[in-house]
Every structure is written in C-alpha cells, then in structure tokens.
Amino acid sequence: MTATTELPERSSAVRGLRRIRVFYTGGTVLWAAAAAWTGWLHPGSRQMWVSLLLLAVFSGLLATTSLWLGRPAPSRRTPRQGSPVNPGPAATARHVRA
C-alpha cells in the first residue's frame, strides 16, 4: 500500500511533466517553422543553423519528457515472507522445537 504522501507527489510530478510537454511541443513546432523559413530564405546562414540547433534541443527535451511519462509507475509493494513470490527460509530440523 502506498503512503499518503507519495501519491500526491507523483500526481503533481506527472501534471508538471504533462504541462512542460505542451511547452516543449510548442517550442519544437516553432523552431521547425523558423528553421524551414530561414532555410528557404537564407540557406546555410547562421540563423538557419541556430534554428536547427534549437529545434534539436526542444526535440530532445520533448522526447525525454515523453519517455518519462510513458514509463510505468514503479510498484511500491514488497513481497511478504511466505508468499509464493518470496517463500522465505525453509524450516529445517534445527528450527523445529519439540
């Protein structure tokens, strides 16, 4: 069972990542348009290369954020001793009391 303090923290982090993902998507679209426009007007110019660099930065940030949001949440449950997943130590002759 999760602690009560962990659940809001996780949902808050997920909300923040979703919000920033929208920002990174906007930046990616903006810099893709700027790179295309500058490449059309002034191919090979410094402005075109800066636009492409910023496009790569925002694309990388968007990909990283999307990967973090796509990861499954870690399970907080630990197997109990004696369960089929974790059988624990077997009883031997020295453990048995007469």
C-alpha positions as CSV (number, residue, x, y, z in Angstrom):
1,M,0.0,0.0,0.0
2,T,1.4,3.4,-0.9
3,A,2.0,6.0,1.7
4,T,-0.4,9.0,1.6
5,T,2.5,11.5,1.0
6,E,3.8,9.6,-2.1
7,L,0.6,9.7,-4.2
8,P,0.0,13.4,-4.4
9,E,3.7,14.0,-5.1
10,R,3.6,11.6,-8.0
11,S,0.5,13.0,-9.5
12,S,1.9,16.5,-9.1
13,A,5.1,15.5,-10.9
14,V,3.0,13.9,-13.7
15,R,0.9,17.0,-14.0
16,G,4.1,19.1,-14.2
17,L,5.6,16.9,-16.9
18,R,2.4,17.0,-18.9
19,R,2.4,20.8,-18.7
20,I,6.0,21.1,-19.7
21,R,5.5,18.6,-22.6
22,V,3.0,21.0,-24.1
23,F,5.6,23.8,-23.9
24,Y,8.2,21.6,-25.5
25,T,5.8,20.6,-28.3
26,G,5.2,24.3,-29.0
27,G,8.9,25.0,-29.0
28,T,9.5,22.2,-31.4
29,V,6.8,23.4,-33.8
30,L,8.1,27.0,-33.5
31,W,11.7,26.1,-34.2
32,A,10.8,23.7,-37.0
33,A,8.9,26.5,-38.7
34,A,11.7,29.0,-38.1
35,A,14.3,26.6,-39.4
36,A,12.2,25.9,-42.6
37,W,11.5,29.6,-43.2
38,T,15.1,30.7,-42.6
39,G,16.5,27.7,-44.7
40,W,14.2,28.8,-47.5
41,L,15.2,32.5,-47.4
42,H,18.9,32.2,-46.4
43,P,20.1,28.6,-46.9
44,G,23.3,27.9,-44.9
45,S,23.2,31.0,-42.9
46,R,24.0,31.3,-39.2
47,Q,20.3,31.9,-38.3
48,M,19.3,28.7,-40.0
49,W,21.9,26.7,-38.0
50,V,20.8,28.3,-34.8
51,S,17.2,27.5,-35.6
52,L,18.2,23.9,-36.3
53,L,20.1,23.7,-33.1
54,L,17.2,25.0,-31.0
55,L,14.9,22.6,-32.9
56,A,17.2,19.7,-31.9
57,V,17.2,20.9,-28.2
58,F,13.5,21.1,-28.0
59,S,13.0,17.8,-29.8
60,G,15.4,16.1,-27.3
61,L,13.6,17.7,-24.3
62,L,10.2,16.6,-25.8
63,A,11.4,13.0,-26.4
64,T,12.9,12.8,-22.8
65,T,9.7,14.1,-21.3
66,S,7.5,11.7,-23.3
67,L,9.7,8.8,-22.3
68,W,9.4,9.7,-18.6
69,L,5.6,10.0,-18.9
70,G,5.4,6.7,-20.8
71,R,7.3,4.7,-18.1
72,P,5.1,2.6,-15.9
73,A,4.9,3.6,-12.3
74,P,7.1,1.5,-10.0
75,S,5.4,-0.9,-7.8
76,R,5.6,0.0,-4.2
77,R,4.5,-3.4,-2.9
78,T,7.1,-5.7,-1.4
79,P,6.6,-9.4,-1.4
80,R,5.9,-10.8,2.1
81,Q,7.8,-13.6,3.6
82,G,6.0,-16.8,3.0
83,S,4.2,-15.7,-0.1
84,P,4.6,-17.8,-3.3
85,V,6.8,-15.0,-4.8
86,N,9.2,-15.0,-1.8
87,P,8.9,-18.3,0.1
88,G,11.5,-17.3,2.7
89,P,13.7,-19.8,4.5
90,A,12.6,-23.4,4.6
91,A,12.1,-25.0,8.1
92,T,14.8,-27.4,9.0
93,A,15.4,-29.7,11.9
94,R,17.2,-27.1,13.9
95,H,14.3,-24.7,13.6
96,V,11.6,-27.1,14.8
97,R,11.0,-27.1,18.6
98,A,10.0,-30.3,20.3
